[in-house]
Amino acid sequence: MAWMISEFASVGDVTVRTLRYYDKINLLKPSDYTEGGHRLYTKDDLYVLKQIKSFKHLGFSLGEIQNIILQRDIETEDFLRKIHFQKELLLAEQERIAKVLSHMDEMTKKFQKEERVEVALFSSFLQTFIWEKENKEWLEEHFSTDSVRAIIRN
């Protein structure tokens, strides 16, 4: 069975544009073409697409996915190292998102009673808030807790 690109996109739960891009970067080439030059995809292509989507789910870049898929068989230690590195990246992103959410909560508390909010003022408050938090974190890493408390109080 062969699918035209729009059918394959639907079956694979991706966009036609994504498939064209994957073809362009040689990540997923169609198995065949019609006489008119239209792309045709098979079950084997669907299997590769599922692999791509699995690695994308883990946060791998398309270049990394291409390297992994091309190898087909990879040393366990090397593969686990890639997974561990990807996990570290995701944990860092999770930490960044948690900070952003915390900043949003703080800014919401500060501005919730206001009838209107000036964007420049909000941005200025947010930058100051972020700066204060980052400086406090840096101080806590480099000095004793008592010293940091004394600095912050003054």
N, CA and C atoms as an extended XYZ file, in Angstrom:
462
Properties=species:S:1:pos:R:3:atomname:S:1:resname:S:1:resid:I:1 pbc="F F F"
N         0.842       -1.177        0.000 N   MET     1
C         0.000        0.000        0.000 CA  MET     1
C         0.885        1.237        0.000 C   MET     1
N         0.519        2.204       -0.798 N   ALA     2
C         1.253        3.467       -0.872 CA  ALA     2
C         0.283        4.623       -0.671 C   ALA     2
N         0.758        5.628        0.057 N   TRP     3
C        -0.060        6.807        0.320 CA  TRP     3
C         0.519        8.011       -0.415 C   TRP     3
N        -0.357        8.862       -0.887 N   MET     4
C         0.054       10.169       -1.393 CA  MET     4
C         0.412       11.001       -0.161 C   MET     4
N         1.086       12.098       -0.365 N   ILE     5
C         1.606       12.880        0.758 CA  ILE     5
C         0.518       13.341        1.726 C   ILE     5
N        -0.620       13.790        1.215 N   SER     6
C        -1.673       14.282        2.122 CA  SER     6
C        -2.268       13.141        2.943 C   SER     6
N        -2.415       11.976        2.329 N   GLU     7
C        -2.932       10.811        3.054 CA  GLU     7
C        -1.929       10.360        4.121 C   GLU     7
N        -0.661       10.341        3.722 N   PHE     8
C         0.393        9.922        4.646 CA  PHE     8
C         0.506       10.892        5.820 C   PHE     8
N         0.372       12.171        5.538 N   ALA     9
C         0.406       13.180        6.602 CA  ALA     9
C        -0.704       12.910        7.606 C   ALA     9
N        -1.871       12.584        7.107 N   SER    10
C        -3.008       12.299        7.979 CA  SER    10
C        -2.762       11.038        8.809 C   SER    10
N        -2.303        9.984        8.162 N   VAL    11
C        -2.031        8.721        8.853 CA  VAL    11
C        -0.918        8.905        9.892 C   VAL    11
N         0.100        9.680        9.533 N   GLY    12
C         1.245        9.874       10.425 CA  GLY    12
C         1.076       10.999       11.424 C   GLY    12
N        -0.051       11.705       11.337 N   ASP    13
C        -0.361       12.807       12.252 CA  ASP    13
C         0.710       13.902       12.218 C   ASP    13
N         1.082       14.283       11.004 N   VAL    14
C         1.992       15.405       10.774 CA  VAL    14
C         1.409       16.240        9.637 C   VAL    14
N         2.022       17.367        9.370 N   THR    15
C         1.542       18.200        8.267 CA  THR    15
C         2.274       17.843        6.976 C   THR    15
N         1.654       18.197        5.878 N   VAL    16
C         2.287       18.009        4.570 CA  VAL    16
C         3.582       18.821        4.527 C   VAL    16
N         3.526       20.004        5.081 N   ARG    17
C         4.713       20.867        5.117 CA  ARG    17
C         5.864       20.177        5.848 C   ARG    17
N         5.562       19.497        6.954 N   THR    18
C         6.588       18.768        7.708 CA  THR    18
C         7.207       17.682        6.842 C   THR    18
N         6.374       16.932        6.138 N   LEU    19
C         6.887       15.861        5.276 CA  LEU    19
C         7.766       16.421        4.165 C   LEU    19
N         7.370       17.528        3.595 N   ARG    20
C         8.192       18.154        2.541 CA  ARG    20
C         9.539       18.589        3.112 C   ARG    20
N         9.498       19.120        4.323 N   TYR    21
C        10.749       19.546        4.957 CA  TYR    21
C        11.632       18.340        5.260 C   TYR    21
N        11.061       17.276        5.797 N   TYR    22
C        11.837       16.066        6.074 CA  TYR    22
C        12.457       15.512        4.791 C   TYR    22
N        11.733       15.593        3.697 N   ASP    23
C        12.252       15.160        2.400 CA  ASP    23
C        13.421       16.057        1.995 C   ASP    23
N        13.244       17.355        2.146 N   LYS    24
C        14.266       18.331        1.749 CA  LYS    24
C        15.577       18.116        2.503 C   LYS    24
N        15.491       17.793        3.798 N   ILE    25
C        16.710       17.616        4.602 CA  ILE    25
C        17.172       16.151        4.642 C   ILE    25
N        16.554       15.332        3.827 N   ASN    26
C        16.910       13.907        3.723 CA  ASN    26
C        16.693       13.126        5.010 C   ASN    26
N        15.721       13.542        5.791 N   LEU    27
C        15.393       12.814        7.016 CA  LEU    27
C        14.408       11.691        6.717 C   LEU    27
N        13.426       11.986        5.878 N   LEU    28
C        12.439       10.982        5.481 CA  LEU    28
C        12.105       11.204        4.014 C   LEU    28
N        12.688       10.379        3.181 N   LYS    29
C        12.429       10.442        1.745 CA  LYS    29
C        11.267        9.517        1.418 C   LYS    29
N        10.401        9.920        0.483 N   PRO    30
C         9.338        9.002        0.073 CA  PRO    30
C         9.938        7.777       -0.622 C   PRO    30
N         9.239        6.670       -0.527 N   SER    31
C         9.729        5.436       -1.141 CA  SER    31
C         9.681        5.483       -2.658 C   SER    31
N         8.752        6.261       -3.184 N   ASP    32
C         8.578        6.294       -4.641 CA  ASP    32
C         7.903        7.602       -5.038 C   ASP    32
N         7.797        7.786       -6.334 N   TYR    33
C         7.103        8.951       -6.889 CA  TYR    33
C         6.164        8.478       -7.988 C   TYR    33
N         5.063        9.188       -8.156 N   THR    34
C         4.160        8.880       -9.263 CA  THR    34
C         4.796        9.388      -10.549 C   THR    34
N         4.196        9.029      -11.677 N   GLU    35
C         4.693        9.530      -12.960 CA  GLU    35
C         4.646       11.052      -13.001 C   GLU    35
N         3.702       11.610      -12.277 N   GLY    36
C         3.573       13.066      -12.216 CA  GLY    36
C         4.513       13.716      -11.209 C   GLY    36
N         5.324       12.928      -10.511 N   GLY    37
C         6.297       13.473       -9.570 CA  GLY    37
C         5.788       13.638       -8.147 C   GLY    37
N         4.595       13.103       -7.869 N   HIS    38
C         4.050       13.204       -6.511 CA  HIS    38
C         4.689       12.148       -5.614 C   HIS    38
N         4.902       12.515       -4.378 N   ARG    39
C         5.530       11.612       -3.413 CA  ARG    39
C         4.581       10.472       -3.037 C   ARG    39
N         5.173        9.274       -2.884 N   LEU    40
C         4.429        8.105       -2.415 CA  LEU    40
C         5.150        7.522       -1.200 C   LEU    40
N         4.384        7.278       -0.149 N   TYR    41
C         4.939        6.758        1.099 CA  TYR    41
C         4.364        5.371        1.392 C   TYR    41
N         5.181        4.528        2.049 N   THR    42
C         4.781        3.157        2.368 CA  THR    42
C         4.760        2.942        3.881 C   THR    42
N         4.424        1.698        4.264 N   LYS    43
C         4.439        1.343        5.689 CA  LYS    43
C         5.840        1.496        6.279 C   LYS    43
N         6.867        1.194        5.493 N   ASP    44
C         8.240        1.379        5.975 CA  ASP    44
C         8.508        2.846        6.303 C   ASP    44
N         7.990        3.731        5.464 N   ASP    45
C         8.142        5.168        5.718 CA  ASP    45
C         7.396        5.570        6.989 C   ASP    45
N         6.250        4.948        7.207 N   LEU    46
C         5.476        5.232        8.415 CA  LEU    46
C         6.261        4.803        9.653 C   LEU    46
N         6.947        3.694        9.562 N   TYR    47
C         7.782        3.221       10.663 CA  TYR    47
C         8.889        4.238       10.975 C   TYR    47
N         9.535        4.746        9.931 N   VAL    48
C        10.584        5.758       10.119 CA  VAL    48
C         9.988        7.027       10.715 C   VAL    48
N         8.823        7.433       10.233 N   LEU    49
C         8.161        8.623       10.765 CA  LEU    49
C         7.867        8.456       12.260 C   LEU    49
N         7.441        7.271       12.651 N   LYS    50
C         7.175        7.018       14.072 CA  LYS    50
C         8.460        7.113       14.896 C   LYS    50
N         9.569        6.651       14.336 N   GLN    51
C        10.857        6.791       15.023 CA  GLN    51
C        11.206        8.268       15.198 C   GLN    51
N        11.042        9.032       14.139 N   ILE    52
C        11.332       10.469       14.181 CA  ILE    52
C        10.494       11.135       15.264 C   ILE    52
N         9.208       10.833       15.269 N   LYS    53
C         8.312       11.446       16.249 CA  LYS    53
C         8.678       11.031       17.676 C   LYS    53
N         9.111        9.794       17.852 N   SER    54
C         9.514        9.323       19.183 CA  SER    54
C        10.713       10.105       19.697 C   SER    54
N        11.717       10.276       18.842 N   PHE    55
C        12.906       11.010       19.266 CA  PHE    55
C        12.620       12.507       19.419 C   PHE    55
N        11.725       13.040       18.598 N   LYS    56
C        11.320       14.444       18.766 CA  LYS    56
C        10.636       14.622       20.114 C   LYS    56
N         9.833       13.643       20.500 N   HIS    57
C         9.152       13.688       21.794 CA  HIS    57
C        10.163       13.808       22.939 C   HIS    57
N        11.310       13.178       22.771 N   LEU    58
C        12.358       13.247       23.789 CA  LEU    58
C        13.162       14.542       23.697 C   LEU    58
N        12.875       15.359       22.684 N   GLY    59
C        13.537       16.652       22.567 CA  GLY    59
C        14.777       16.670       21.695 C   GLY    59
N        15.044       15.593       20.983 N   PHE    60
C        16.209       15.567       20.105 CA  PHE    60
C        15.984       16.477       18.906 C   PHE    60
N        17.062       17.084       18.413 N   SER    61
C        16.977       17.908       17.208 CA  SER    61
C        16.852       16.985       15.994 C   SER    61
N        16.405       17.550       14.887 N   LEU    62
C        16.261       16.737       13.676 CA  LEU    62
C        17.605       16.195       13.209 C   LEU    62
N        18.674       16.974       13.373 N   GLY    63
C        20.009       16.498       13.012 CA  GLY    63
C        20.431       15.305       13.852 C   GLY    63
N        20.162       15.385       15.147 N   GLU    64
C        20.486       14.268       16.040 CA  GLU    64
C        19.650       13.042       15.684 C   GLU    64
N        18.393       13.266       15.373 N   ILE    65
C        17.508       12.156       14.999 CA  ILE    65
C        18.023       11.496       13.730 C   ILE    65
N        18.430       12.311       12.781 N   GLN    66
C        18.946       11.767       11.525 CA  GLN    66
C        20.169       10.891       11.785 C   GLN    66
N        21.076       11.361       12.630 N   ASN    67
C        22.270       10.566       12.953 CA  ASN    67
C        21.901        9.253       13.630 C   ASN    67
N        20.970        9.301       14.552 N   ILE    68
C        20.551        8.090       15.270 CA  ILE    68
C        19.903        7.099       14.311 C   ILE    68
N        18.990        7.591       13.477 N   ILE    69
C        18.273        6.705       12.556 CA  ILE    69
C        19.222        6.106       11.520 C   ILE    69
N        20.167        6.903       11.037 N   LEU    70
C        21.116        6.398       10.041 CA  LEU    70
C        21.993        5.293       10.608 C   LEU    70
N        22.306        5.375       11.902 N   GLN    71
C        23.150        4.348       12.517 CA  GLN    71
C        22.421        3.023       12.653 C   GLN    71
N        21.128        3.076       12.794 N   ARG    72
C        20.264        1.896       12.959 CA  ARG    72
C        20.609        1.047       14.176 C   ARG    72
N        21.874        0.917       14.472 N   ASP    73
C        22.334        0.112       15.599 CA  ASP    73
C        23.408        0.932       16.298 C   ASP    73
N        23.222        1.215       17.567 N   ILE    74
C        24.122        2.115       18.279 CA  ILE    74
C        24.579        1.449       19.572 C   ILE    74
N        25.825        1.708       19.951 N   GLU    75
C        26.349        1.171       21.204 CA  GLU    75
C        25.475        1.656       22.356 C   GLU    75
N        25.138        0.756       23.248 N   THR    76
C        24.260        1.092       24.370 CA  THR    76
C        24.812        2.258       25.178 C   THR    76
N        26.106        2.230       25.472 N   GLU    77
C        26.712        3.296       26.274 CA  GLU    77
C        26.570        4.653       25.579 C   GLU    77
N        26.820        4.680       24.283 N   ASP    78
C        26.696        5.926       23.523 CA  ASP    78
C        25.247        6.400       23.505 C   ASP    78
N        24.334        5.473       23.301 N   PHE    79
C        22.915        5.826       23.260 CA  PHE    79
C        22.449        6.361       24.614 C   PHE    79
N        22.839        5.684       25.685 N   LEU    80
C        22.448        6.133       27.023 CA  LEU    80
C        23.056        7.497       27.350 C   LEU    80
N        24.263        7.749       26.845 N   ARG    81
C        24.891        9.057       27.037 CA  ARG    81
C        24.063       10.141       26.337 C   ARG    81
N        23.587        9.851       25.137 N   LYS    82
C        22.733       10.798       24.407 CA  LYS    82
C        21.428       11.044       25.172 C   LYS    82
N        20.837        9.977       25.673 N   ILE    83
C        19.585       10.100       26.430 CA  ILE    83
C        19.824       10.916       27.703 C   ILE    83
N        20.924       10.636       28.400 N   HIS    84
C        21.234       11.367       29.632 CA  HIS    84
C        21.448       12.855       29.337 C   HIS    84
N        22.185       13.151       28.275 N   PHE    85
C        22.426       14.545       27.907 CA  PHE    85
C        21.107       15.243       27.589 C   PHE    85
N        20.246       14.559       26.853 N   GLN    86
C        18.944       15.132       26.508 CA  GLN    86
C        18.114       15.366       27.764 C   GLN    86
N        18.192       14.429       28.697 N   LYS    87
C        17.464       14.582       29.960 CA  LYS    87
C        17.950       15.819       30.709 C   LYS    87
N        19.263       16.042       30.733 N   GLU    88
C        19.819       17.221       31.400 CA  GLU    88
C        19.309       18.506       30.747 C   GLU    88
N        19.240       18.518       29.429 N   LEU    89
C        18.704       19.694       28.730 CA  LEU    89
C        17.251       19.944       29.113 C   LEU    89
N        16.470       18.875       29.163 N   LEU    90
C        15.056       19.014       29.518 CA  LEU    90
C        14.881       19.464       30.968 C   LEU    90
N        15.721       18.964       31.859 N   LEU    91
C        15.647       19.397       33.258 CA  LEU    91
C        15.992       20.881       33.390 C   LEU    91
N        16.972       21.328       32.624 N   ALA    92
C        17.324       22.753       32.641 CA  ALA    92
C        16.163       23.589       32.115 C   ALA    92
N        15.523       23.113       31.069 N   GLU    93
C        14.360       23.822       30.522 CA  GLU    93
C        13.215       23.818       31.527 C   GLU    93
N        13.027       22.709       32.214 N   GLN    94
C        11.986       22.624       33.239 CA  GLN    94
C        12.255       23.641       34.350 C   GLN    94
N        13.506       23.764       34.736 N   GLU    95
C        13.873       24.732       35.777 CA  GLU    95
C        13.604       26.158       35.293 C   GLU    95
N        13.945       26.432       34.040 N   ARG    96
C        13.701       27.759       33.473 CA  ARG    96
C        12.209       28.067       33.461 C   ARG    96
N        11.403       27.098       33.058 N   ILE    97
C         9.948       27.289       33.013 CA  ILE    97
C         9.399       27.510       34.421 C   ILE    97
N         9.902       26.763       35.387 N   ALA    98
C         9.451       26.945       36.776 CA  ALA    98
C         9.757       28.363       37.258 C   ALA    98
N        10.927       28.882       36.890 N   LYS    99
C        11.279       30.254       37.268 CA  LYS    99
C        10.333       31.255       36.612 C   LYS    99
N        10.058       31.048       35.338 N   VAL   100
C         9.154       31.961       34.626 CA  VAL   100
C         7.772       31.940       35.273 C   VAL   100
N         7.280       30.755       35.604 N   LEU   101
C         5.969       30.652       36.254 CA  LEU   101
C         5.972       31.352       37.608 C   LEU   101
N         7.048       31.198       38.337 N   SER   102
C         7.172       31.874       39.625 CA  SER   102
C         7.159       33.391       39.440 C   SER   102
N         7.888       33.859       38.435 N   HIS   103
C         7.902       35.299       38.147 CA  HIS   103
C         6.506       35.789       37.773 C   HIS   103
N         5.797       35.002       36.998 N   MET   104
C         4.429       35.375       36.612 CA  MET   104
C         3.527       35.473       37.839 C   MET   104
N         3.662       34.515       38.738 N   ASP   105
C         2.859       34.546       39.967 CA  ASP   105
C         3.157       35.800       40.784 C   ASP   105
N         4.430       36.114       40.931 N   GLU   106
C         4.820       37.294       41.698 CA  GLU   106
C         4.293       38.572       41.049 C   GLU   106
N         4.421       38.661       39.743 N   MET   107
C         3.949       39.857       39.043 CA  MET   107
C         2.422       39.956       39.105 C   MET   107
N         1.755       38.821       39.051 N   THR   108
C         0.293       38.815       39.171 CA  THR   108
C        -0.121       39.372       40.529 C   THR   108
N         0.571       38.939       41.581 N   LYS   109
C         0.269       39.440       42.929 CA  LYS   109
C         0.484       40.949       43.016 C   LYS   109
N         1.565       41.421       42.403 N   LYS   110
C         1.884       42.842       42.485 CA  LYS   110
C         0.876       43.708       41.724 C   LYS   110
N         0.358       43.197       40.620 N   PHE   111
C        -0.464       44.032       39.749 CA  PHE   111
C        -1.958       43.719       39.780 C   PHE   111
N        -2.387       42.708       40.511 N   GLN   112
C        -3.788       42.283       40.436 CA  GLN   112
C        -4.772       43.345       40.910 C   GLN   112
N        -4.354       44.257       41.753 N   LYS   113
C        -5.267       45.278       42.265 CA  LYS   113
C        -5.301       46.522       41.382 C   LYS   113
N        -4.434       46.572       40.400 N   GLU   114
C        -4.382       47.733       39.511 CA  GLU   114
C        -5.496       47.657       38.473 C   GLU   114
N        -6.031       48.816       38.135 N   GLU   115
C        -7.074       48.859       37.105 CA  GLU   115
C        -6.456       48.723       35.715 C   GLU   115
N        -5.308       49.356       35.530 N   ARG   116
C        -4.593       49.280       34.258 CA  ARG   116
C        -3.116       49.046       34.563 C   ARG   116
N        -2.429       48.459       33.623 N   VAL   117
C        -1.005       48.184       33.805 CA  VAL   117
C        -0.241       48.785       32.634 C   VAL   117
N         0.734       49.612       32.942 N   GLU   118
C         1.611       50.133       31.896 CA  GLU   118
C         2.625       49.045       31.566 C   GLU   118
N         2.722       48.699       30.295 N   VAL   119
C         3.599       47.610       29.866 CA  VAL   119
C         5.052       47.911       30.243 C   VAL   119
N         5.503       49.135       30.025 N   ALA   120
C         6.888       49.492       30.350 CA  ALA   120
C         7.150       49.340       31.847 C   ALA   120
N         6.191       49.742       32.659 N   LEU   121
C         6.336       49.614       34.108 CA  LEU   121
C         6.381       48.142       34.513 C   LEU   121
N         5.481       47.349       33.936 N   PHE   122
C         5.462       45.913       34.219 CA  PHE   122
C         6.802       45.286       33.854 C   PHE   122
N         7.301       45.606       32.665 N   SER   123
C         8.568       45.053       32.197 CA  SER   123
C         9.710       45.453       33.124 C   SER   123
N         9.693       46.698       33.559 N   SER   124
C        10.725       47.186       34.470 CA  SER   124
C        10.672       46.446       35.809 C   SER   124
N         9.473       46.290       36.360 N   PHE   125
C         9.315       45.536       37.604 CA  PHE   125
C         9.801       44.099       37.435 C   PHE   125
N         9.441       43.489       36.321 N   LEU   126
C         9.831       42.104       36.075 CA  LEU   126
C        11.349       41.979       35.988 C   LEU   126
N        11.992       42.881       35.256 N   GLN   127
C        13.453       42.839       35.145 CA  GLN   127
C        14.113       43.002       36.511 C   GLN   127
N        13.597       43.916       37.313 N   THR   128
C        14.137       44.130       38.661 CA  THR   128
C        13.939       42.885       39.518 C   THR   128
N        12.765       42.298       39.428 N   PHE   129
C        12.452       41.093       40.194 CA  PHE   129
C        13.396       39.955       39.809 C   PHE   129
N        13.579       39.758       38.506 N   ILE   130
C        14.470       38.698       38.023 CA  ILE   130
C        15.893       38.965       38.505 C   ILE   130
N        16.334       40.200       38.383 N   TRP   131
C        17.687       40.565       38.795 CA  TRP   131
C        17.889       40.288       40.280 C   TRP   131
N        16.914       40.678       41.097 N   GLU   132
C        17.018       40.446       42.539 CA  GLU   132
C        17.099       38.959       42.859 C   GLU   132
N        16.250       38.161       42.211 N   LYS   133
C        16.259       36.710       42.469 CA  LYS   133
C        17.591       36.090       42.053 C   LYS   133
N        18.082       36.468       40.858 N   GLU   134
C        19.343       35.901       40.375 CA  GLU   134
C        20.505       36.294       41.281 C   GLU   134
N        20.513       37.548       41.727 N   ASN   135
C        21.579       37.986       42.634 CA  ASN   135
C        21.506       37.256       43.963 C   ASN   135
N        20.296       37.066       44.481 N   LYS   136
C        20.135       36.341       45.745 CA  LYS   136
C        20.640       34.905       45.589 C   LYS   136
N        20.293       34.258       44.470 N   GLU   137
C        20.762       32.891       44.227 CA  GLU   137
C        22.286       32.849       44.162 C   GLU   137
N        22.884       33.829       43.488 N   TRP   138
C        24.335       33.870       43.376 CA  TRP   138
C        24.965       34.061       44.755 C   TRP   138
N        24.412       34.991       45.522 N   LEU   139
C        24.928       35.236       46.873 CA  LEU   139
C        24.834       33.981       47.735 C   LEU   139
N        23.702       33.269       47.632 N   GLU   140
C        23.517       32.054       48.431 CA  GLU   140
C        24.503       30.962       48.043 C   GLU   140
N        24.916       30.950       46.789 N   GLU   141
C        25.900       29.961       46.343 CA  GLU   141
C        27.298       30.281       46.870 C   GLU   141
N        27.594       31.568       47.062 N   HIS   142
C        28.960       31.979       47.375 CA  HIS   142
C        29.188       32.440       48.816 C   HIS   142
N        28.125       32.684       49.561 N   PHE   143
C        28.272       33.186       50.928 CA  PHE   143
C        27.353       32.419       51.872 C   PHE   143
N        27.607       32.584       53.154 N   SER   144
C        26.777       31.897       54.148 CA  SER   144
C        25.371       32.495       54.163 C   SER   144
N        24.423       31.716       54.616 N   THR   145
C        23.026       32.150       54.681 CA  THR   145
C        22.870       33.391       55.548 C   THR   145
N        23.575       33.441       56.676 N   ASP   146
C        23.489       34.604       57.570 CA  ASP   146
C        23.997       35.867       56.879 C   ASP   146
N        25.088       35.748       56.146 N   SER   147
C        25.636       36.906       55.429 CA  SER   147
C        24.651       37.411       54.386 C   SER   147
N        24.030       36.486       53.674 N   VAL   148
C        23.064       36.858       52.638 CA  VAL   148
C        21.870       37.559       53.267 C   VAL   148
N        21.365       37.020       54.360 N   ARG   149
C        20.216       37.646       55.037 CA  ARG   149
C        20.555       39.065       55.484 C   ARG   149
N        21.759       39.244       56.003 N   ALA   150
C        22.186       40.573       56.455 CA  ALA   150
C        22.249       41.549       55.283 C   ALA   150
N        22.741       41.096       54.151 N   ILE   151
C        22.832       41.954       52.964 CA  ILE   151
C        21.440       42.324       52.470 C   ILE   151
N        20.543       41.359       52.409 N   ILE   152
C        19.199       41.580       51.870 CA  ILE   152
C        18.390       42.504       52.777 C   ILE   152
N        18.559       42.384       54.083 N   ARG   153
C        17.814       43.229       55.027 CA  ARG   153
C        18.209       44.691       54.904 C   ARG   153
N        19.448       44.955       54.571 N   ASN   154
C        19.940       46.343       54.523 CA  ASN   154
C        19.713       46.992       53.223 C   ASN   154
